[in-house]
Amino acid sequence: MFALGRAVASAIAALLLCVGLPAFADDTPTPCDALKHIVAAAPGFSSLTPDDGRAVALPHGDDAKCASSHGSYQCVWTSHSGSTVDALQGVAADIASCLPDATHDQNSPSRQHFYLGARGQRTQIVATTAGANKLKLVISGNK
């Protein structure tokens, strides 16, 4: 009886090795991956989908609504934390660490502004509070 059980277990193990086991790694895009992808799509942003920006919001909120329009890409979401000011600082920290070449030229409790590139060819990144517990990220470009 035990021999049959071992044979079945061995066969199942061999089958799993042949077909492969499911991946358990978290393959969710990171905020950095998402930010770099969005900035690379400037100035038109036409290649982006609503899902492309959601990873930027994930550390701070999980209901992001994103869309591209003429020359910009925008996401709005509800902050996880009770303070939009703290969440906005977190978004700014993500932008600064993910895009080290970006210039951070405005830092206020309700607005964070960054830009990449030379004048006339800049990609603007603006994160703001947008009402009660809402944050908004707008990336626009004129590369």
C-alpha positions as CSV (number, residue, x, y, z in Angstrom):
1,M,0.0,0.0,0.0
2,F,2.8,2.4,0.9
3,A,4.7,1.5,-2.3
4,L,1.6,2.5,-4.4
5,G,1.3,5.8,-2.4
6,R,5.0,6.6,-3.0
7,A,4.7,5.8,-6.7
8,V,1.7,8.1,-7.0
9,A,3.5,10.9,-5.1
10,S,6.7,10.4,-7.2
11,A,4.6,10.6,-10.4
12,I,2.9,13.8,-9.2
13,A,6.2,15.3,-8.2
14,A,7.7,14.5,-11.6
15,L,4.7,15.9,-13.4
16,L,4.9,19.2,-11.4
17,L,8.6,19.4,-12.3
18,C,7.8,19.0,-16.0
19,V,5.0,21.5,-16.2
20,G,6.5,23.9,-13.7
21,L,5.2,25.3,-10.5
22,P,3.2,28.6,-10.3
23,A,5.3,31.7,-9.7
24,F,4.9,33.2,-6.3
25,A,7.1,36.3,-6.9
26,D,5.3,39.6,-6.8
27,D,5.4,40.8,-10.4
28,T,3.3,43.9,-9.7
29,P,5.0,46.9,-11.3
30,T,6.8,49.2,-8.8
31,P,6.2,52.9,-8.6
32,C,9.6,53.4,-10.1
33,D,8.9,51.1,-13.1
34,A,5.6,52.9,-13.7
35,L,7.1,56.4,-13.4
36,K,9.9,55.6,-15.8
37,H,7.5,54.1,-18.2
38,I,5.2,57.1,-18.2
39,V,8.0,59.6,-18.5
40,A,9.5,57.6,-21.4
41,A,6.1,57.9,-23.2
42,A,6.3,61.7,-23.2
43,P,5.3,63.9,-24.9
44,G,2.2,62.2,-26.4
45,F,1.5,59.5,-23.9
46,S,-0.7,57.8,-26.5
47,S,1.0,54.5,-25.9
48,L,-0.1,54.4,-22.3
49,T,-3.2,52.6,-20.8
50,P,-5.1,53.4,-17.6
51,D,-3.2,50.6,-15.9
52,D,0.2,52.0,-16.6
53,G,0.0,54.6,-13.8
54,R,-1.7,52.6,-11.1
55,A,1.6,51.3,-9.6
56,V,2.6,54.9,-8.8
57,A,-0.4,55.1,-6.4
58,L,-0.2,51.6,-4.9
59,P,2.0,52.5,-1.9
60,H,-0.4,55.4,-1.1
61,G,-3.8,54.2,-2.4
62,D,-5.4,51.4,-4.3
63,D,-8.2,53.0,-6.3
64,A,-6.2,55.0,-8.9
65,K,-8.0,56.1,-12.0
66,C,-5.5,57.0,-14.7
67,A,-5.9,58.3,-18.3
68,S,-3.9,60.0,-21.0
69,S,-5.0,63.0,-22.9
70,H,-3.4,65.5,-25.3
71,G,0.1,65.8,-24.0
72,S,-0.4,64.5,-20.5
73,Y,-1.0,61.5,-18.3
74,Q,-3.0,61.8,-15.1
75,C,-3.9,59.7,-12.1
76,V,-6.2,60.5,-9.2
77,W,-6.6,58.2,-6.1
78,T,-7.7,58.2,-2.5
79,S,-5.0,58.2,0.1
80,H,-4.6,55.2,2.4
81,S,-3.4,57.4,5.2
82,G,-5.5,59.9,7.0
83,S,-3.2,62.7,5.8
84,T,-3.0,63.7,2.2
85,V,0.0,65.9,3.1
86,D,1.9,62.8,4.3
87,A,0.8,60.8,1.3
88,L,1.9,63.6,-1.0
89,Q,5.3,63.7,0.6
90,G,5.5,60.0,0.0
91,V,4.7,60.4,-3.7
92,A,7.3,63.1,-3.9
93,A,9.9,60.9,-2.3
94,D,9.1,58.1,-4.8
95,I,9.5,60.6,-7.7
96,A,12.8,61.9,-6.3
97,S,14.3,58.4,-5.7
98,C,13.0,56.9,-9.0
99,L,13.9,59.8,-11.2
100,P,17.2,61.1,-9.8
101,D,17.7,63.4,-12.8
102,A,14.5,65.2,-12.1
103,T,14.7,68.7,-10.6
104,H,12.4,69.2,-7.6
105,D,11.6,72.9,-7.7
106,Q,8.5,73.2,-5.6
107,N,7.8,71.5,-2.3
108,S,4.6,72.6,-0.5
109,P,2.1,70.8,1.6
110,S,-0.4,70.7,-1.3
111,R,1.9,70.6,-4.4
112,Q,5.1,68.9,-5.5
113,H,6.6,69.9,-8.8
114,F,9.5,68.2,-10.7
115,Y,10.8,68.5,-14.2
116,L,13.2,66.6,-16.5
117,G,15.0,68.0,-19.5
118,A,16.0,71.3,-20.9
119,R,13.7,74.3,-21.2
120,G,11.4,73.8,-24.2
121,Q,11.7,70.0,-24.0
122,R,10.7,69.4,-20.4
123,T,8.6,66.7,-18.9
124,Q,6.7,68.2,-16.0
125,I,5.7,66.0,-13.0
126,V,3.1,67.6,-10.6
127,A,1.7,65.8,-7.6
128,T,-1.1,67.7,-5.7
129,T,-3.8,67.2,-3.1
130,A,-7.1,67.1,-4.8
131,G,-9.8,67.4,-2.2
132,A,-10.5,65.3,0.9
133,N,-8.1,62.4,0.9
134,K,-7.5,62.6,-2.8
135,L,-4.1,62.9,-4.6
136,K,-3.5,63.8,-8.2
137,L,-0.5,63.1,-10.4
138,V,-0.1,64.8,-13.7
139,I,2.9,64.1,-16.0
140,S,3.0,66.3,-19.1
141,G,5.6,66.8,-21.7
142,N,6.7,68.8,-24.7
143,K,9.8,66.8,-25.7
